[in-house]
Amino acid sequence: MKDAISEAKALLHAALPVGSRHAPLGWEALRAWERSHAVVLPEPYRMFVAEIANGTDIGPPDEGGLLPLGEKPQSWAVWEADCWMSPEPFDGTGARTLDRPFPLEEEWQWEYDYYDHGLHSSLLHKTYQHGSVLLGTDRPGEYWTLVVTGPQRGRVWWLRDGCAAPYADSPSDPPAGDFLHWVRDWHVGQGWWRAG
């Protein structure tokens, strides 16, 4: 276990240089944040925020790096979706409910699979508001999240207009889609960041 923690710390230190890191939150403040939101963050993200950095200026999200814990990107409250199918508009100003389970366990392309407001409207809203912390954004309407509650706990997910999908280096590699693998893949230019 200690070797895995040491390896995770080494990778995160190497991937995200000191000059790009915001001050870490510290363990006391992190535990207080977790209590106030009724969640315990998954490792190694938890250790990263407490000991290494609570946000960065660079990182896998292309627009502004990793967000500080619990923050939303500026575009979260104002993006206009082309494929928001629910009759209820998206409310990016509302509080996110982290202690409720993230509702998905596999990719969902609602731009094709949304056919019943009674079945899908609530699921669409929960996908954006329940059980995950926002990690950052690639552009308005495309957001990276880390699931903190539910069966997908510890997995990074990509939310974009019309689709939500778990991160994986390749379609045959879904279990490795955690925070550490996501940062590693960005750092070494593989997976979703592989040069085309």
N, CA, C and O of each residue as an XYZ file, in Angstrom:
784
protein
N       0.824     -1.205      0.000
C       0.000      0.000      0.000
C       0.861      1.260      0.000
O       0.587      2.202     -0.743
N       1.913      1.277      0.842
C       2.777      2.451      0.892
C       3.473      2.679     -0.439
O       3.652      3.823     -0.858
N       3.872      1.588     -1.115
C       4.513      1.732     -2.421
C       3.569      2.384     -3.426
O       3.982      3.244     -4.204
N       2.287      1.970     -3.409
C       1.309      2.546     -4.340
C       1.111      4.036     -4.049
O       1.008      4.839     -4.976
N       1.059      4.404     -2.782
C       0.896      5.811     -2.413
C       2.126      6.611     -2.831
O       2.001      7.713     -3.364
N       3.307      6.060     -2.590
C       4.542      6.743     -2.992
C       4.615      6.916     -4.502
O       5.019      7.972     -4.989
N       4.224      5.882     -5.244
C       4.227      5.960     -6.707
C       3.221      6.994     -7.203
O       3.502      7.738     -8.142
N       2.046      7.039     -6.571
C       1.040      8.021     -6.960
C       1.549      9.439     -6.707
O       1.405     10.314     -7.560
N       2.140      9.662     -5.542
C       2.685     10.989     -5.226
C       3.762     11.385     -6.227
O       3.781     12.518     -6.707
N       4.654     10.459     -6.541
C       5.742     10.753     -7.475
C       5.180     11.125     -8.847
O       5.638     12.092     -9.456
N       4.206     10.381     -9.335
C       3.623     10.668    -10.633
C       2.930     12.025    -10.635
O       3.097     12.800    -11.578
N       2.157     12.324     -9.600
C       1.434     13.592     -9.538
C       2.390     14.774     -9.420
O       2.153     15.825    -10.014
N       3.475     14.607     -8.653
C       4.493     15.664     -8.558
C       5.157     15.895     -9.920
O       5.388     17.038    -10.314
N       5.462     14.815    -10.632
C       6.125     14.936    -11.932
C       5.192     15.542    -12.987
O       5.623     16.350    -13.810
N       3.931     15.152    -12.959
C       2.985     15.599    -13.991
C       2.588     17.058    -13.838
O       2.344     17.748    -14.828
N       2.525     17.526    -12.597
C       2.020     18.877    -12.334
C       3.088     19.669    -11.598
O       3.189     19.578    -10.375
N       3.887     20.446    -12.322
C       5.029     21.146    -11.743
C       4.637     22.118    -10.625
O       3.526     22.646    -10.596
N       5.575     22.333     -9.717
C       5.354     23.176     -8.535
C       4.780     24.538     -8.923
O       3.831     24.996     -8.287
N       5.317     25.190     -9.931
C       4.870     26.519    -10.313
C       3.436     26.590    -10.795
O       2.861     27.676    -10.862
N       2.841     25.440    -11.135
C       1.459     25.425    -11.621
C       0.459     25.083    -10.518
O      -0.751     25.180    -10.723
N       0.957     24.686     -9.358
C       0.085     24.190     -8.289
C      -0.414     25.304     -7.381
O       0.320     26.234     -7.046
N      -1.679     25.189     -6.990
C      -2.232     26.039     -5.941
C      -1.879     25.379     -4.608
O      -1.566     24.189     -4.575
N      -1.923     26.126     -3.527
C      -1.577     25.575     -2.209
C      -2.487     24.396     -1.875
O      -3.690     24.454     -2.131
N      -1.926     23.324     -1.306
C      -2.774     22.200     -0.901
C      -3.752     22.638      0.191
O      -3.510     23.608      0.909
N      -4.842     21.913      0.299
C      -5.873     22.255      1.268
C      -5.464     21.897      2.696
O      -5.869     22.567      3.647
N      -4.661     20.840      2.847
C      -4.306     20.350      4.180
C      -5.363     19.369      4.666
O      -6.530     19.445      4.281
N      -4.926     18.440      5.525
C      -5.825     17.372      5.966
C      -6.980     17.878      6.824
O      -8.104     17.401      6.671
N      -6.739     18.814      7.705
C      -7.814     19.307      8.572
C      -8.921     19.976      7.745
O     -10.102     19.691      7.944
N      -8.545     20.846      6.837
C      -9.529     21.523      5.989
C     -10.224     20.535      5.054
O     -11.421     20.667      4.798
N      -9.492     19.552      4.545
C     -10.103     18.548      3.670
C     -11.158     17.754      4.432
O     -12.270     17.559      3.940
N     -10.810     17.298      5.628
C     -11.786     16.517      6.415
C     -13.014     17.355      6.755
O     -14.130     16.834      6.761
N     -12.830     18.638      7.038
C     -13.968     19.524      7.318
C     -14.853     19.648      6.068
O     -16.079     19.607      6.170
N     -14.227     19.801      4.882
C     -14.981     19.879      3.639
C     -15.771     18.582      3.427
O     -16.950     18.620      3.073
N     -15.120     17.442      3.644
C     -15.802     16.150      3.472
C     -16.996     16.028      4.425
O     -18.067     15.582      4.016
N     -16.822     16.416      5.676
C     -17.935     16.359      6.634
C     -19.091     17.242      6.175
O     -20.252     16.839      6.251
N     -18.779     18.434      5.704
C     -19.840     19.358      5.301
C     -20.592     18.873      4.066
O     -21.729     19.288      3.841
N     -19.983     18.005      3.261
C     -20.632     17.474      2.061
C     -21.044     16.003      2.208
O     -21.590     15.409      1.277
N     -20.778     15.424      3.382
C     -21.166     14.030      3.685
C     -20.571     13.023      2.697
O     -21.240     12.069      2.300
N     -19.313     13.240      2.303
C     -18.603     12.320      1.423
C     -17.158     12.180      1.901
O     -16.643     13.036      2.620
N     -16.524     11.099      1.495
C     -15.080     10.934      1.634
C     -14.552     10.789      0.218
O     -14.974      9.900     -0.522
N     -13.638     11.654     -0.152
C     -13.107     11.635     -1.512
C     -12.302     10.369     -1.774
O     -11.664      9.848     -0.859
N     -12.319      9.866     -3.000
C     -11.517      8.688     -3.341
C     -10.030      9.040     -3.439
O      -9.664     10.154     -3.815
N      -9.198      8.083     -3.099
C      -7.746      8.216     -3.282
C      -7.420      7.911     -4.737
O      -8.151      7.146     -5.368
N      -6.371      8.467     -5.287
C      -5.390      9.360     -4.705
C      -5.762     10.842     -4.807
O      -4.985     11.709     -4.406
N      -6.957     11.131     -5.346
C      -7.369     12.532     -5.442
C      -7.402     13.177     -4.054
O      -7.004     14.331     -3.893
N      -7.869     12.444     -3.076
C      -7.961     12.956     -1.697
C      -6.582     13.404     -1.204
O      -6.431     14.517     -0.701
N      -5.596     12.551     -1.346
C      -4.229     12.875     -0.947
C      -3.687     14.046     -1.767
O      -2.999     14.916     -1.232
N      -3.994     14.067     -3.055
C      -3.527     15.134     -3.942
C      -4.007     16.498     -3.438
O      -3.215     17.435     -3.328
N      -5.292     16.607     -3.137
C      -5.858     17.874     -2.686
C      -5.307     18.268     -1.311
O      -5.029     19.444     -1.073
N      -5.149     17.308     -0.416
C      -4.676     17.604      0.943
C      -3.191     17.926      0.988
O      -2.782     18.808      1.742
N      -2.363     17.227      0.191
C      -0.915     17.324      0.350
C      -0.159     17.978     -0.809
O       0.917     18.538     -0.600
N      -0.710     17.914     -2.032
C       0.057     18.383     -3.196
C      -0.494     19.685     -3.748
O       0.243     20.668     -3.840
N      -1.767     19.723     -4.119
C      -2.334     20.939     -4.715
C      -3.855     20.914     -4.664
O      -4.476     19.890     -4.950
N      -4.439     22.020     -4.308
C      -5.889     22.187     -4.399
C      -6.172     23.017     -5.648
O      -6.568     24.180     -5.570
N      -5.960     22.389     -6.797
C      -6.110     23.045     -8.091
C      -4.748     23.333     -8.709
O      -3.739     23.442     -8.012
N      -4.742     23.454    -10.028
C      -3.512     23.754    -10.769
C      -3.830     24.710    -11.914
O      -4.987     24.864    -12.307
N      -2.798     25.343    -12.438
C      -2.973     26.226    -13.590
C      -2.856     25.478    -14.916
O      -3.283     25.981    -15.955
N      -2.280     24.284    -14.881
C      -2.221     23.415    -16.062
C      -2.756     22.060    -15.652
O      -2.922     21.792    -14.462
N      -3.025     21.214    -16.609
C      -3.499     19.875    -16.278
C      -4.362     19.319    -17.378
O      -4.538     19.948    -18.421
N      -4.910     18.124    -17.146
C      -5.712     17.484    -18.178
C      -6.858     18.342    -18.709
O      -7.064     18.354    -19.922
N      -7.615     19.060    -17.883
C      -8.603     19.928    -18.523
C      -7.870     21.036    -19.284
O      -7.021     21.726    -18.721
N      -8.201     21.198    -20.550
C      -7.479     22.135    -21.402
C      -7.676     23.593    -21.016
O      -6.828     24.432    -21.319
N      -8.775     23.902    -20.356
C      -9.100     25.287    -20.049
C      -8.834     25.576    -18.568
O      -9.731     25.420    -17.740
N      -7.628     25.989    -18.232
C      -7.345     26.455    -16.881
C      -6.848     25.440    -15.876
O      -6.700     25.789    -14.705
N      -6.585     24.215    -16.259
C      -6.055     23.230    -15.323
C      -7.122     22.640    -14.422
O      -8.316     22.705    -14.714
N      -6.659     22.057    -13.309
C      -7.564     21.404    -12.354
C      -8.214     22.443    -11.451
O      -7.547     23.344    -10.943
N      -9.506     22.311    -11.259
C     -10.238     23.218    -10.385
C      -9.920     22.951     -8.916
O      -9.649     21.810     -8.543
N      -9.949     23.982     -8.083
C      -9.908     23.742     -6.644
C     -11.138     22.929     -6.226
O     -12.188     23.001     -6.864
N     -10.995     22.167     -5.164
C     -12.050     21.271     -4.689
C     -13.375     22.011     -4.498
O     -13.436     23.035     -3.818
N     -14.427     21.475     -5.109
C     -15.770     22.006     -4.939
C     -16.116     23.188     -5.815
O     -17.257     23.650     -5.791
N     -15.168     23.695     -6.590
C     -15.463     24.845     -7.450
C     -16.013     24.387     -8.793
O     -15.856     23.237     -9.201
N     -16.662     25.329     -9.461
C     -17.222     25.097    -10.783
C     -16.481     25.979    -11.780
O     -16.092     27.094    -11.429
N     -16.273     25.516    -13.012
C     -15.678     26.398    -14.017
C     -16.644     27.543    -14.328
O     -17.854     27.407    -14.149
N     -16.111     28.652    -14.786
C     -16.958     29.814    -15.084
C     -18.071     29.477    -16.068
O     -19.180     30.000    -15.954
N     -17.787     28.616    -17.023
C     -18.786     28.301    -18.051
C     -19.914     27.398    -17.544
O     -20.930     27.259    -18.224
N     -19.760     26.787    -16.375
C     -20.759     25.836    -15.850
C     -22.152     26.476    -15.765
O     -23.146     25.839    -16.114
N     -22.227     27.704    -15.312
C     -23.522     28.346    -15.089
C     -24.130     28.950    -16.352
O     -25.308     29.306    -16.353
N     -23.351     29.073    -17.426
C     -23.855     29.821    -18.578
C     -23.812     29.074    -19.914
O     -24.281     29.607    -20.920
N     -23.265     27.860    -19.953
C     -23.168     27.200    -21.257
C     -24.552     26.880    -21.806
O     -25.485     26.594    -21.056
N     -24.664     26.934    -23.108
C     -25.924     26.667    -23.783
C     -25.812     25.343    -24.523
O     -25.006     25.190    -25.441
N     -26.623     24.405    -24.112
C     -26.565     23.065    -24.682
C     -27.385     22.971    -25.954
O     -28.499     23.488    -26.036
N     -26.820     22.309    -26.936
C     -27.566     22.012    -28.158
C     -28.411     20.753    -27.977
O     -29.462     20.601    -28.599
N     -27.932     19.849    -27.112
C     -28.586     18.549    -26.958
C     -29.155     18.333    -25.556
O     -29.268     17.191    -25.111
N     -29.511     19.397    -24.861
C     -30.155     19.249    -23.547
C     -31.610     18.904    -23.819
O     -32.377     19.764    -24.252
N     -31.996     17.671    -23.574
C     -33.295     17.183    -23.999
C     -34.410     17.406    -22.970
O     -35.591     17.356    -23.314
N     -34.045     17.645    -21.743
C     -35.038     17.795    -20.686
C     -35.850     19.072    -20.865
O     -35.311     20.095    -21.287
N     -37.145     19.021    -20.549
C     -37.935     20.253    -20.595
C     -37.539     21.224    -19.473
O     -37.787     22.426    -19.570
N     -36.925     20.696    -18.416
C     -36.422     21.529    -17.327
C     -35.031     22.009    -17.710
O     -34.168     21.179    -17.995
N     -34.776     23.313    -17.729
C     -33.445     23.789    -18.123
C     -32.368     23.396    -17.108
O     -32.654     23.190    -15.928
N     -31.148     23.300    -17.581
C     -30.001     23.029    -16.715
C     -29.775     24.233    -15.820
O     -29.765     25.371    -16.290
N     -29.590     23.981    -14.514
C     -29.341     25.065    -13.570
C     -27.915     24.943    -13.044
O     -27.670     24.253    -12.054
N     -26.991     25.605    -13.697
C     -25.601     25.573    -13.274
C     -25.312     26.404    -12.050
O     -24.202     26.353    -11.520
N     -26.288     27.174    -11.584
C     -26.085     27.984    -10.385
C     -26.472     27.232     -9.119
O     -26.095     27.637     -8.019
N     -27.213     26.150     -9.260
C     -27.676     25.386     -8.105
C     -26.562     24.618     -7.430
O     -25.517     24.354     -8.024
N     -26.803     24.265     -6.185
C     -25.830     23.471     -5.428
C     -25.768     22.056     -5.990
O     -26.790     21.477     -6.360
N     -24.568     21.513     -6.049
C     -24.382     20.126     -6.480
C     -24.552     19.230     -5.258
O     -24.149     19.610     -4.159
N     -25.135     18.058     -5.428
C     -25.436     17.145     -4.334
C     -24.463     15.974     -4.384
O     -24.712     14.980     -5.067
N     -23.351     16.096     -3.656
C     -22.279     15.106     -3.766
C     -22.581     13.804     -3.042
O     -22.034     12.762     -3.405
N     -23.437     13.835     -2.027
C     -23.702     12.627     -1.253
C     -24.767     11.731     -1.889
O     -25.065     10.661     -1.360
N     -25.336     12.152     -3.007
C     -26.274     11.314     -3.755
C     -25.493     10.583     -4.836
O     -24.605     11.179     -5.447
N     -25.788      9.321     -5.093
C     -24.990      8.542     -6.051
C     -25.010      9.113     -7.471
O     -26.045      9.547     -7.977
N     -23.839      9.097     -8.086
C     -23.752      9.391     -9.521
C     -24.572      8.319    -10.217
O     -24.381      7.136     -9.936
N     -25.489      8.691    -11.123
C     -26.486      7.738    -11.590
C     -26.071      6.776    -12.701
O     -26.780      5.803    -12.956
N     -24.957      7.019    -13.360
C     -24.603      6.191    -14.515
C     -23.552      5.150    -14.174
O     -22.739      5.336    -13.268
N     -23.582      4.049    -14.917
C     -22.546      3.023    -14.795
C     -21.904      2.716    -16.142
O     -20.915      1.987    -16.212
N     -22.462      3.267    -17.197
C     -21.892      3.106    -18.533
C     -22.228      4.346    -19.352
O     -23.085      5.146    -18.978
N     -21.545      4.484    -20.460
C     -21.761      5.639    -21.332
C     -23.236      5.800    -21.674
O     -23.954      4.825    -21.895
N     -23.664      7.049    -21.711
C     -25.034      7.356    -22.114
C     -24.987      8.493    -23.130
O     -24.480      9.576    -22.838
N     -25.520      8.238    -24.328
C     -25.605      9.259    -25.371
C     -27.063      9.688    -25.490
O     -27.824      9.164    -26.303
N     -27.429     10.664    -24.648
C     -28.837     11.058    -24.621
C     -29.280     11.755    -25.889
O     -30.480     11.834    -26.152
N     -28.359     12.260    -26.679
C     -28.787     12.870    -27.937
C     -29.438     11.824    -28.844
O     -30.177     12.176    -29.763
N     -29.166     10.520    -28.586
C     -29.777      9.429    -29.348
C     -30.756      8.603    -28.512
O     -31.738      8.082    -29.041
N     -30.486      8.482    -27.194
C     -31.251      7.563    -26.351
C     -32.305      8.226    -25.472
O     -32.940      7.541    -24.670
N     -32.507      9.505    -25.594
C     -33.503     10.206    -24.777
C     -34.819     10.204    -25.529
O     -34.937     10.833    -26.580
N     -35.823      9.489    -24.991
C     -37.093      9.416    -25.703
C     -38.303      9.571    -24.797
O     -39.437      9.550    -25.274
N     -38.075      9.730    -23.472
C     -39.201      9.813    -22.552
C     -38.830     10.747    -21.407
O     -37.946     10.431    -20.611
N     -39.496     11.893    -21.318
C     -39.186     12.842    -20.248
C     -39.336     12.207    -18.874
O     -38.541     12.489    -17.978
N     -40.334     11.360    -18.690
C     -40.550     10.705    -17.400
C     -39.393      9.818    -16.989
O     -39.067      9.733    -15.805
N     -38.772      9.160    -17.945
C     -37.639      8.277    -17.663
C     -36.308      9.019    -17.616
O     -35.456      8.719    -16.779
N     -36.130      9.975    -18.504
C     -34.798     10.514    -18.742
C     -34.511     11.907    -18.195
O     -33.345     12.229    -17.967
N     -35.507     12.737    -17.978
C     -35.249     14.103    -17.534
C     -34.515     14.136    -16.197
O     -33.508     14.830    -16.055
N     -35.014     13.391    -15.226
C     -34.371     13.350    -13.911
C     -32.961     12.767    -14.001
O     -32.046     13.269    -13.349
N     -32.775     11.717    -14.800
C     -31.463     11.096    -14.967
C     -30.456     12.085    -15.560
O     -29.300     12.121    -15.140
N     -30.883     12.867    -16.510
C     -30.004     13.853    -17.127
C     -29.544     14.887    -16.093
O     -28.357     15.209    -16.027
N     -30.457     15.398    -15.301
C     -30.102     16.377    -14.273
C     -29.175     15.761    -13.213
O     -28.211     16.395    -12.785
N     -29.467     14.541    -12.800
C     -28.637     13.868    -11.794
C     -27.223     13.610    -12.313
O     -26.262     13.663    -11.545
N     -27.092     13.336    -13.598
C     -25.773     13.102    -14.187
C     -24.869     14.318    -13.992
O     -23.667     14.171    -13.767
N     -25.435     15.493    -14.076
C     -24.659     16.729    -13.927
C     -24.562     17.224    -12.483
O     -23.664     18.004    -12.164
N     -25.457     16.791    -11.612
C     -25.506     17.395    -10.280
C     -25.235     16.445     -9.118
O     -24.988     16.917     -8.009
N     -25.268     15.146     -9.318
C     -25.139     14.205     -8.204
C     -23.824     13.428     -8.234
O     -23.380     12.972     -9.287
N     -23.215     13.288     -7.066
C     -22.182     12.301     -6.829
C     -20.826     12.483     -7.467
O     -20.064     11.521     -7.557
N     -20.492     13.697     -7.918
C     -19.161     13.894     -8.502
C     -18.660     15.302     -8.211
O     -19.445     16.236     -8.044
N     -17.339     15.436     -8.154
C     -16.722     16.761     -8.059
C     -16.207     17.123     -9.449
O     -15.729     16.268    -10.195
N     -16.312     18.386     -9.774
C     -15.831     18.857    -11.068
C     -14.319     19.013    -11.025
O     -13.779     19.641    -10.115
N     -13.637     18.440    -12.012
C     -12.181     18.549    -12.112
C     -11.762     19.695    -13.029
O     -10.712     20.302    -12.819
N     -12.564     19.993    -14.032
C     -12.219     21.063    -14.965
C     -13.001     20.940    -16.256
O     -13.915     20.123    -16.377
N     -12.625     21.767    -17.221
C     -13.342     21.819    -18.493
C     -12.360     21.918    -19.660
O     -11.292     22.518    -19.540
N     -12.735     21.332    -20.770
C     -11.966     21.495    -22.005
C     -12.469     22.705    -22.785
O     -11.697     23.378    -23.468
N     -13.770     22.977    -22.679
C     -14.415     24.137    -23.304
C     -15.836     24.159    -22.757
O     -16.279     23.160    -22.191
N     -16.561     25.256    -22.905
C     -17.936     25.277    -22.406
C     -18.743     24.089    -22.941
O     -18.760     23.821    -24.142
N     -19.401     23.397    -22.036
C     -20.197     22.230    -22.406
C     -19.448     20.911    -22.325
O     -20.056     19.861    -22.529
N     -18.134     20.923    -22.032
C     -17.347     19.695    -21.875
C     -16.635     19.746    -20.531
O     -15.770     20.592    -20.305
N     -17.009     18.826    -19.637
C     -16.521     18.871    -18.259
C     -16.001     17.509    -17.818
O     -16.563     16.468    -18.159
N     -14.915     17.543    -17.052
C     -14.352     16.345    -16.438
C     -14.807     16.308    -14.980
O     -14.734     17.317    -14.279
N     -15.274     15.151    -14.527
C     -15.716     14.985    -13.150
C     -15.070     13.742    -12.550
O     -14.677     12.823    -13.267
N     -14.968     13.730    -11.231
C     -14.522     12.548    -10.500
C     -15.694     12.083     -9.651
O     -16.191     12.832     -8.809
N     -16.135     10.858     -9.867
C     -17.272     10.320     -9.125
C     -16.841     10.024     -7.690
O     -15.832      9.359     -7.455
N     -17.628     10.531     -6.735
C     -17.300     10.369     -5.312
C     -18.328      9.532     -4.564
O     -18.087      9.145     -3.421
N     -19.473      9.244     -5.189
C     -20.533      8.473     -4.541
C     -21.187      7.561     -5.571
O     -21.490      7.988     -6.684
N     -21.404      6.298     -5.193
C     -22.080      5.356     -6.075
C     -21.131      4.327     -6.649
O     -19.939      4.346     -6.342
N     -21.643      3.420     -7.484
C     -20.840      2.322     -8.025
C     -19.618      2.762     -8.839
O     -18.647      2.012     -8.932
N     -19.646      3.943     -9.420
C     -18.522      4.426    -10.226
C     -17.523      5.237     -9.398
O     -16.645      5.888     -9.965
N     -17.640      5.209     -8.074
C     -16.778      5.987     -7.193
C     -15.299      5.778     -7.563
O     -14.835      4.648     -7.718
N     -14.580      6.893     -7.698
C     -13.161      6.843     -8.044
C     -12.876      6.960     -9.527
O     -11.720      7.125     -9.915
N     -13.895      6.879    -10.366
C     -13.723      6.963    -11.819
C     -13.870      8.395    -12.301
O     -14.680      9.154    -11.768
N     -13.099      8.761    -13.294
C     -13.234     10.049    -13.971
C     -14.232      9.871    -15.114
O     -14.174      8.897    -15.864
N     -15.140     10.827    -15.226
C     -16.142     10.835    -16.297
C     -16.043     12.126    -17.075
O     -15.655     13.164    -16.540
N     -16.398     12.050    -18.348
C     -16.431     13.198    -19.252
C     -17.890     13.489    -19.568
O     -18.604     12.626    -20.079
N     -18.332     14.700    -19.266
C     -19.683     15.138    -19.589
C     -19.586     16.134    -20.730
O     -18.843     17.112    -20.644
N     -20.317     15.893    -21.775
C     -20.346     16.848    -22.877
C     -21.773     16.944    -23.380
O     -22.615     16.111    -23.043
N     -22.036     17.925    -24.159
C     -23.371     18.137    -24.690
C     -23.803     16.910    -25.493
O     -23.288     16.654    -26.581
N     -24.743     16.168    -24.948
C     -25.272     14.997    -25.647
C     -24.751     13.665    -25.163
O     -25.251     12.630    -25.603
N     -23.754     13.638    -24.264
C     -23.133     12.361    -23.895
C     -22.410     12.459    -22.557
O     -21.904     13.519    -22.187
N     -22.370     11.346    -21.840
C     -21.523     11.198    -20.653
C     -20.813      9.858    -20.794
O     -21.439      8.854    -21.132
N     -19.494      9.840    -20.531
C     -18.721      8.613    -20.718
C     -17.623      8.509    -19.669
O     -17.023      9.515    -19.290
N     -17.358      7.282    -19.196
C     -16.231      7.104    -18.281
C     -14.913      7.227    -19.032
O     -14.807      6.822    -20.190
N     -13.911      7.789    -18.364
C     -12.600      7.890    -18.994
C     -11.939      6.513    -19.025
O     -11.998      5.762    -18.051
N     -11.320      6.198    -20.140
C     -10.498      4.995    -20.288
C      -9.448      5.285    -21.351
O      -9.708      6.020    -22.304
N      -8.262      4.707    -21.185
C      -7.198      4.879    -22.175
C      -7.663      4.356    -23.526
O      -7.339      4.918    -24.573
N      -8.424      3.278    -23.484
C      -8.992      2.706    -24.699
C     -10.296      2.017    -24.312
O     -10.509      1.756    -23.128
N     -11.176      1.715    -25.261
C     -12.443      1.067    -24.921
C     -12.266     -0.262    -24.193
O     -13.162     -0.673    -23.456
N     -11.139     -0.942    -24.378
C     -10.922     -2.232    -23.717
C     -10.274     -2.081    -22.341
O      -9.946     -3.081    -21.703
N     -10.085     -0.832    -21.873
C      -9.365     -0.580    -20.626
C     -10.185      0.222    -19.618
O      -9.646      1.147    -19.010
N     -11.484     -0.099    -19.415
C     -12.289      0.746    -18.556
C     -11.896      0.785    -17.080
O     -12.095      1.837    -16.473
N     -11.351     -0.269    -16.437
C     -11.099     -0.160    -15.007
C     -10.020      0.864    -14.646
O      -9.954      1.278    -13.489
N      -9.189      1.279    -15.568
C      -8.077      2.168    -15.246
C      -8.449      3.644    -15.320
O      -7.557      4.492    -15.359
N      -9.712      3.971    -15.341
C     -10.134      5.346    -15.536
C     -10.197      6.177    -14.273
O     -11.076      7.029    -14.146
N      -9.294      5.955    -13.336
C      -9.299      6.742    -12.108
C      -8.482      8.026    -12.284
O      -7.904      8.260    -13.346
N      -8.439      8.848    -11.245
C      -7.764     10.141    -11.294
C      -6.289      9.993    -11.667
O      -5.782     10.750    -12.495
N      -5.604      9.033    -11.070
C      -4.178      8.866    -11.320
C      -3.906      8.506    -12.780
O      -3.017      9.088    -13.402
N      -4.659      7.555    -13.335
C      -4.467      7.165    -14.733
C      -4.822      8.308    -15.681
O      -4.168      8.495    -16.707
N      -5.840      9.058    -15.342
C      -6.260     10.200    -16.157
C      -5.147     11.245    -16.230
O      -4.831     11.741    -17.311
N      -4.545     11.586    -15.067
C      -3.438     12.548    -15.049
C      -2.215     11.973    -15.764
O      -1.561     12.668    -16.541
N      -1.913     10.708    -15.499
C      -0.763     10.069    -16.149
C      -0.896     10.099    -17.669
O       0.050     10.452    -18.372
N      -2.058      9.734    -18.168
C      -2.255      9.707    -19.617
C      -2.069     11.094    -20.227
O      -1.473     11.228    -21.296
N      -2.576     12.122    -19.553
C      -2.367     13.493    -20.033
C      -0.872     13.836    -20.017
O      -0.348     14.402    -20.977
N      -0.206     13.496    -18.943
C       1.213     13.829    -18.768
C       2.100     13.192    -19.844
O       3.014     13.837    -20.359
N       1.829     11.937    -20.178
C       2.677     11.243    -21.150
C       2.108     11.283    -22.572
O       2.720     10.740    -23.492
N       0.952     11.916    -22.764
C       0.387     12.065    -24.099
C      -0.182     10.791    -24.678
O      -0.013     10.508    -25.864
N      -0.862     10.016    -23.836
C      -1.518      8.805    -24.351
C      -2.998      8.872    -24.026
O      -3.474      9.842    -23.436
N      -3.730      7.818    -24.421
C      -5.166      7.816    -24.186
C      -5.828      8.924    -24.991
O      -5.562      9.066    -26.185
N      -6.673      9.698    -24.360
C      -7.416     10.755    -25.042
C      -6.494     11.858    -25.511
O      -6.879     12.656    -26.364
N      -5.280     11.925    -24.975
C      -4.347     12.986    -25.349
C      -3.288     12.511    -26.339
O      -2.304     13.213    -26.577
N      -3.479     11.331    -26.914
C      -2.543     10.802    -27.905
C      -2.567     11.698    -29.138
O      -3.631     12.061    -29.639
N      -1.392     12.042    -29.611
C      -1.313     12.888    -30.814
C      -1.951     12.158    -31.985
O      -1.679     10.981    -32.221
N      -2.795     12.864    -32.711
C      -3.548     12.275    -33.800
C      -2.728     12.065    -34.999
O      -3.228     11.571    -36.010
